[in-house]
């Protein structure tokens, strides 16, 4: 077992959850969805945690709302970026 097995980026699940809100089912294939997640995560700061409760305990409601808004914006921009580059590929 590796130390890294116990660590994850808090934003990963938040981005996937937001993607489910913003994207209609069937709009993109799995490859495009994965691209969108990667682009969005690359525009967010890493926030590594061991347990979900770590973030809930240490964040103020204002910080939580700010993070949520950052995720919403990153996903929206990632969708636009992937769509633009998908169409330019021909």
C-alpha atoms as a printed R data frame, in Angstrom:
   type eleno elety resid chain resno       x      y       z
1  ATOM     1    CA   UNK     A     1   0.000  0.000   0.000
2  ATOM     2    CA   UNK     A     2   1.326  3.400  -1.002
3  ATOM     3    CA   UNK     A     3   0.989  6.638   0.906
4  ATOM     4    CA   UNK     A     4  -0.682  8.050  -2.191
5  ATOM     5    CA   UNK     A     5  -3.537  5.565  -1.819
6  ATOM     6    CA   UNK     A     6  -4.771  7.668   1.111
7  ATOM     7    CA   UNK     A     7  -4.572 11.068  -0.568
8  ATOM     8    CA   UNK     A     8  -6.799 12.646  -3.194
9  ATOM     9    CA   UNK     A     9  -7.587 16.004  -4.710
10 ATOM    10    CA   UNK     A    10 -10.781 17.399  -3.201
11 ATOM    11    CA   UNK     A    11 -11.743 19.020  -6.491
12 ATOM    12    CA   UNK     A    12 -11.914 15.749  -8.468
13 ATOM    13    CA   UNK     A    13 -15.305 14.670  -7.163
14 ATOM    14    CA   UNK     A    14 -16.634 18.247  -7.164
15 ATOM    15    CA   UNK     A    15 -15.749 18.656 -10.851
16 ATOM    16    CA   UNK     A    16 -17.444 15.382 -11.808
17 ATOM    17    CA   UNK     A    17 -20.550 16.336  -9.815
18 ATOM    18    CA   UNK     A    18 -20.700 19.756 -11.483
19 ATOM    19    CA   UNK     A    19 -20.188 18.197 -14.898
20 ATOM    20    CA   UNK     A    20 -23.269 16.042 -14.289
21 ATOM    21    CA   UNK     A    21 -25.236 19.228 -13.550
22 ATOM    22    CA   UNK     A    22 -24.025 21.170 -16.588
23 ATOM    23    CA   UNK     A    23 -23.991 18.463 -19.265
24 ATOM    24    CA   UNK     A    24 -27.019 16.619 -20.595
25 ATOM    25    CA   UNK     A    25 -26.607 12.861 -20.650
26 ATOM    26    CA   UNK     A    26 -25.399 11.646 -24.030
27 ATOM    27    CA   UNK     A    27 -24.090 15.057 -25.121
28 ATOM    28    CA   UNK     A    28 -20.457 13.894 -24.986
29 ATOM    29    CA   UNK     A    29 -18.761 10.529 -25.137
30 ATOM    30    CA   UNK     A    30 -16.562  9.267 -22.317
31 ATOM    31    CA   UNK     A    31 -13.377 10.571 -23.998
32 ATOM    32    CA   UNK     A    32 -14.751 14.115 -24.224
33 ATOM    33    CA   UNK     A    33 -16.061 14.005 -20.655
34 ATOM    34    CA   UNK     A    34 -12.633 12.912 -19.468
35 ATOM    35    CA   UNK     A    35 -11.047 15.755 -21.438
36 ATOM    36    CA   UNK     A    36 -13.424 18.233 -19.808
37 ATOM    37    CA   UNK     A    37 -12.607 16.954 -16.321
38 ATOM    38    CA   UNK     A    38  -8.861 17.216 -16.999
39 ATOM    39    CA   UNK     A    39  -9.129 20.745 -18.405
40 ATOM    40    CA   UNK     A    40 -11.272 21.891 -15.471
41 ATOM    41    CA   UNK     A    41  -8.947 20.342 -12.882
42 ATOM    42    CA   UNK     A    42  -5.927 21.964 -14.509
43 ATOM    43    CA   UNK     A    43  -7.583 25.354 -13.923
44 ATOM    44    CA   UNK     A    44  -8.213 24.747 -10.239
45 ATOM    45    CA   UNK     A    45  -5.642 24.771  -7.448
46 ATOM    46    CA   UNK     A    46  -4.899 21.340  -5.979
47 ATOM    47    CA   UNK     A    47  -6.489 20.706  -2.575
48 ATOM    48    CA   UNK     A    48  -5.279 17.384  -1.292
49 ATOM    49    CA   UNK     A    49  -7.147 15.667   1.504
50 ATOM    50    CA   UNK     A    50  -7.310 12.314   3.222
51 ATOM    51    CA   UNK     A    51 -10.982 12.407   4.145
52 ATOM    52    CA   UNK     A    52 -13.932 14.418   2.903
53 ATOM    53    CA   UNK     A    53 -14.646 15.506   6.460
54 ATOM    54    CA   UNK     A    54 -11.270 17.295   6.486
55 ATOM    55    CA   UNK     A    55 -12.593 19.936   4.098
56 ATOM    56    CA   UNK     A    56 -15.961 20.245   5.805
57 ATOM    57    CA   UNK     A    57 -14.260 20.842   9.146
58 ATOM    58    CA   UNK     A    58 -11.695 23.393   8.004
59 ATOM    59    CA   UNK     A    59 -13.670 25.462   5.482
60 ATOM    60    CA   UNK     A    60 -15.863 28.393   6.382
61 ATOM    61    CA   UNK     A    61 -19.188 28.667   4.538
62 ATOM    62    CA   UNK     A    62 -17.748 31.581   2.528
63 ATOM    63    CA   UNK     A    63 -14.701 29.521   1.472
64 ATOM    64    CA   UNK     A    64 -16.964 26.608   0.541
65 ATOM    65    CA   UNK     A    65 -19.123 28.863  -1.650
66 ATOM    66    CA   UNK     A    66 -16.019 30.331  -3.300
67 ATOM    67    CA   UNK     A    67 -14.712 26.846  -4.095
68 ATOM    68    CA   UNK     A    68 -18.093 25.824  -5.471
69 ATOM    69    CA   UNK     A    69 -18.163 28.886  -7.734
70 ATOM    70    CA   UNK     A    70 -14.614 28.184  -8.934
71 ATOM    71    CA   UNK     A    71 -15.649 24.633  -9.840
72 ATOM    72    CA   UNK     A    72 -18.756 25.845 -11.683
73 ATOM    73    CA   UNK     A    73 -16.683 28.347 -13.681
74 ATOM    74    CA   UNK     A    74 -13.866 25.869 -14.414
75 ATOM    75    CA   UNK     A    75 -16.316 23.256 -15.717
76 ATOM    76    CA   UNK     A    76 -18.199 25.784 -17.854
77 ATOM    77    CA   UNK     A    77 -14.954 27.042 -19.395
78 ATOM    78    CA   UNK     A    78 -13.641 23.495 -19.887
79 ATOM    79    CA   UNK     A    79 -16.800 22.506 -21.773
80 ATOM    80    CA   UNK     A    80 -16.414 25.524 -24.060
81 ATOM    81    CA   UNK     A    81 -12.718 24.780 -24.592
82 ATOM    82    CA   UNK     A    82 -13.272 21.121 -25.475
83 ATOM    83    CA   UNK     A    83 -16.205 21.951 -27.775
84 ATOM    84    CA   UNK     A    84 -14.158 24.596 -29.583
85 ATOM    85    CA   UNK     A    85 -11.209 22.283 -30.107
86 ATOM    86    CA   UNK     A    86 -13.433 19.348 -31.025
87 ATOM    87    CA   UNK     A    87 -14.970 21.355 -33.878
88 ATOM    88    CA   UNK     A    88 -11.620 22.698 -35.055
89 ATOM    89    CA   UNK     A    89 -10.330 19.128 -35.493
90 ATOM    90    CA   UNK     A    90 -12.790 18.655 -38.274
